[in-house]
Amino acid sequence: MLKKKRVLFICTHNSARSQMAEGLLRAMYRDKYEVFSAGTHPTFVNPYAIKAMEEIGIDISSHYSKSVNEFLDMEIDYVVTVCDSAKEECPYFPGGKYYVHRSFEDPSAVTGSSEEKLNAFRKR
């Protein structure tokens, strides 16, 4: 049996983009990847991220924000930064083999009604 590849998604707060990416990849390819997410300045998982993922059948309600420091001693096959700030703060990750950067707009930055905020998370 092949060893699962490890993927670490990094964002600033580990509250939305990286959490959603972790949940999505795990749901789609649980048998191929061991998936983690972390933040350079972790806070909490945004409730709108939880709700948007729930709507597509993915439960991230047990996720919590983690610091990149928790993974420094781990060998990671793919280090994926999902915002420019995380890439700038973490251009090199010890134990990282391959690096991927794809900046997504921060849905947490959207203001307005609850529905407008939730729609921002649905788009990501």
N, C-alpha and C positions, 0 to 999 in steps of 0.2 A: 504494500500500500504506500502511495506517495505521501510525503510529508506535506501538510497544508502550508501554503505561503502565508506569511504574516503581513498584514496591512495596518498601518497606523495613519489615521486621518488627524491632521492638526489644524486647529483654528485658534483664534485669540482666547475666547472664553469657554470653549467646549460646551456651548449652550444650545446651538442650533445646527449650523451647517455640518460640522464634523459629527455631531450626534446622529443627524439624519443620514449622513453618508454611511456611518457605521451600521445603523439599523438596516438600511437598504441592501448593502453588500452582504451582510450576514443573512438576511432573509432570502436573497437570490442565490447565493453561492456558499452556503454554510459548509458544504462538503469539500470545497476547494480552498477556502481562506479562513484564517483565524484573524478576526477583525477587532481593532481597538480604535479609540479616539481619545484625544487629549487637547489641552489648551495651554497656551503660553501664560495666560492669566485666568485660570478656571474660576467659574462662578457657580452657576446652577443650570440645569436643563430647562430651557424655555417651555412653558406649558403649551404654547402654540405649536412648537415643534412636535411635542407629544401628540397633540390633537390632530395635526396634519398627517402624521405617520399612521395614527390609529385609523384615519379615514381610508387609508389604502391597505389596511390589514396588517400593519407592522407595529408591534408593541415595543416602545422604548421607554415606557413608564418606570422601569426599574433602573434605567441608566442614571449615572451621576457624573458630574464634571470631574475630570481628572487632570492632573498636571503632567506635562511632558516629562517631568523629572521621574515619574513612576516607571517610565519605560527606558531610561537611559542605559540600563545594563542588559537590555533585551535586543536580540538580533531581529531586525525588521527587514523584510524583503522589499516592501514598497512604503516609502514615506510620502504621504500625499498632503500637501498644504492646500487648504481651500479658501484662504484669504491672503491678500498681499501682506498684511501685518505679520501674520504667522511666518510667512516665507522670509521676511526681513529679519525677524527675531530668531528664526531657527533655520538658517540656510544650510546648516550641516547637522546631521543627527547621528550621534555615535551608534554604531551597529546597523545603520541604514545602508542598504545595498543600492536601491534605485530610488530616484526622486521624481515626483510628479507634482506640478503646480497647476492648479485651475482655480482662479479666483471667482467666487460667487458673491453676488450682492448680499449684504447682511439683511435678512428678513426682520431681524430684531430692531433695525433702525427705522422701520416703517411706523408712522404715527397715524392716528385716526381711530375709527371705531374698532371694536373687537373683530367684526367681520372683515374689515380692511386689513387688519394685522394678520388674521388667519389666512386671508387670500395671498398675502406675501409669502407665507410659509408653504402654501400649496404650490406656488410657482417654482419654488426652489427644488 
